[in-house]
Amino acid sequence: MTNWRAVGIGFVLIFLLSLLGVSAPVLGQLTAGLVGGFAAGYIAGGGLGSGFWHGLLAGALGGLIGGLILGLAVGVAGFAFGPGGGLISSAVGASIFLAATVIAFVMALESALAGALGGVLGE
């Protein structure tokens, strides 16, 4: 059974650390996924499989929601330049969301591995 509290805490950690990680682009995002996934797995406990599952959910949520926010922000910002700018920025925003979805899967995998470690240590 999924412990949504653990997933939520892991997601919040990933989201907040990702915002801070903007200053160190590669290391910041990687660290955010590892810390959030570990926290989700540790809080959920239950061993390797449970930690893996909770870390995976926290990482996927963090990546998808972050990508959605970024894509919407770019899409809406283009409307300041009129209809043509809105059309172009909407296409760019959709592209950003698709790229962020791919990145979310990578982030989910690293979070899942860290969550598996956290699940083992949280028992």
Residue pairs with C-beta under 8 A, 6 or more apart in sequence:
2 53
2 54
2 57
3 43
3 44
3 54
5 43
6 39
6 40
6 41
6 43
6 44
6 54
6 58
7 40
7 44
7 54
7 57
7 58
7 61
9 39
9 40
9 43
9 58
10 36
10 37
10 39
10 40
10 41
10 43
10 54
10 55
10 57
10 58
10 59
10 62
10 111
10 115
11 36
11 40
11 58
11 61
11 62
11 65
12 36
13 32
13 35
13 36
13 39
13 58
14 32
14 33
14 35
14 36
14 37
14 58
14 59
14 61
14 62
14 63
14 107
14 111
15 32
15 36
15 62
15 65
15 66
16 32
17 28
17 31
17 32
17 35
17 36
18 28
18 29
18 32
18 62
18 66
20 28
20 32
21 27
21 28
21 29
21 31
21 32
22 28
29 107
30 110
32 62
33 59
33 62
33 63
33 107
33 108
33 110
33 111
33 114
34 110
34 111
34 114
35 114
36 55
36 58
36 59
36 62
36 111
36 114
37 55
37 56
37 58
37 59
37 110
37 111
37 112
37 113
37 114
37 115
37 118
38 55
38 114
38 115
38 117
38 118
39 58
39 118
40 51
40 54
40 55
40 57
40 58
40 111
40 115
40 118
41 50
41 51
41 52
41 54
41 55
41 114
41 115
41 116
41 117
41 118
41 119
41 122
42 51
42 118
42 119
42 121
42 122
43 54
43 118
43 122
44 50
44 51
44 53
44 54
44 115
44 118
44 119
44 122
45 51
45 119
45 122
45 123
46 119
46 122
46 123
47 119
47 120
47 123
48 116
48 119
48 120
49 116
49 119
50 119
51 115
51 116
51 117
51 118
51 119
51 120
51 122
52 112
52 113
52 115
52 116
52 119
53 112
53 115
54 115
54 119
55 111
55 112
55 113
55 114
55 115
55 116
55 118
55 119
56 108
56 109
56 111
56 112
56 115
57 108
58 111
58 115
59 104
59 107
59 108
59 109
59 110
59 111
59 112
59 115
60 104
60 105
60 107
60 108
60 111
62 104
62 107
62 111
63 100
63 101
63 103
63 104
63 105
63 106
63 107
63 108
64 100
64 101
64 104
66 100
66 104
67 96
67 97
67 99
67 100
67 101
67 103
67 104
68 97
68 100
70 96
70 97
70 100
71 93
71 94
71 96
71 97
71 100
72 93
73 93
74 89
74 92
74 93
74 96
75 86
75 89
75 90
75 92
75 93
75 94
76 89
76 93
77 89
78 85
78 86
78 87
78 88
78 89
78 90
78 92
78 93
79 85
79 86
79 89
81 89
